[in-house]
Amino acid sequence: MPAGYRLGVSTEPPRAAPPPPLRTADFDFALPDALIAQRPARPRDSARLLVVRPDGLDDRIARELPGLFRPGDVLVVNDTRVIPARLRARRGDAAVEILLNRPAEGGGWHALVRNARRLREGDALAVERAPGLPVQVLRRLEDGGVLLDLGPDPDAVFSALERAGEVPLPPYIARPDGPLPEDREDYQAIFARRPGAVAAPTASLHFTEAMLAALDARGVRRAAVTLHVGAGTFLPLRGEDPRAQRLHAEWGEVSPEAAALINETRPAGGRIVAIGTTALRLLETAALGGDSWQRPVRPFRGLTDLFLLPGHRFRSADALMTNFHLPKSTLFMLVCAFAGTGRMRAAYAHAIAEGYRFYSYGDASLIFREEAP
């Protein structure tokens, strides 16, 4: 138990009843292929927005978002920046596709590699369009990834990625000839500042400068946190027991300044709104050391593999803005944990019936929790 944790006035948490069984199949639903968005809405704030409240659903447009908040609310946004992390390489005559995940502790890069079973320790890989980038296999990892040595100079690595890397679009966005030129901008959020993600925090893709100005005028503040979204976000769950699964770790940071702004929100009568599941996962990680509902988070810097499933007791956010997620995915499980599986299945059924667009380039939802005591 983290130091300083308190529940009520007791120093020990009460014994909880065993959680009900969960099955991956419980989070399945039928989604027509035609609803998988292949291009973003233009302009960005013209995407549809489904507002999910405890008492019902409301169909809106993203640009109406500022009117759904109150003065004193704080939006927590993820300022990670997507890097062109997909590289095409060769090992001898064999083609290899590399998806860089994150710098590994102790050196090297954690990566997902297609055809990784053919790789051996010490293998050298030649990267197309970046022949000067040295890539050597250090070892295969238990989590299915590969540890790669890309040389001692991080600046040289990022320079090579800009020359040779591709935008790591999710597999459900069809680009048979590779990403389009406009994908580099389309798949980057307005809040992007700190390079390191291999997937965009897609809820943020709906924001525009005009929306930010309207939010500022309404007295809605923003706190920026960083979670470098990793390649594991694309991986399906394997097995029928979600609790037996582990997520790939991702690096994140909640600065002291961001934590202070978040922690002063509820005592002043405001609400904490996570913009994206990535922001929410990081907030809940930081909340493991928070001391109360009024002061939910502490500064945090490091790796998190927190898996949010139904039964989790959220402390950090009162609302969540997020896109519509894949069936049987960890992210659909997260929204079910946040607002209730029944409510979210009903919301998704409504979205499908009304033709909402799904996944990274799709429409959004704004989900309010029950009012906290």
Secondary structure, DSSP 4 states (H G I P E B T S, - for coil): --TT--BTTBSSPPPPPPPPP--GGGG-----GGGB-SS--SSGGGSEEEEEETTEEEEEEGGGGGGGS-TT-EEEEE-EEE---EEEEEETTEEEEEEEEEEPTTSSEEEEEETGGG--TT-EEEETT-TTS-EEEEEE-TTS-EEEE--S-HHHHHHHHHHH-B----TTS--TT---TTHHHHTS-TT--EEEESS--GGGGG--HHHHHHHHHHT-EEEEEEE---GGGGPPP-SS-GGG--PPPEEEEE-HHHHHHHHTTGGGT--EEEESHHHHHHHHHHHTT--SSSS----EEEEE-----TT----S-SEEEEE---TT-HHHHHHHHHH-HHHHHHHHHHHHHTT--BSTTS-EEEEEPPPP-
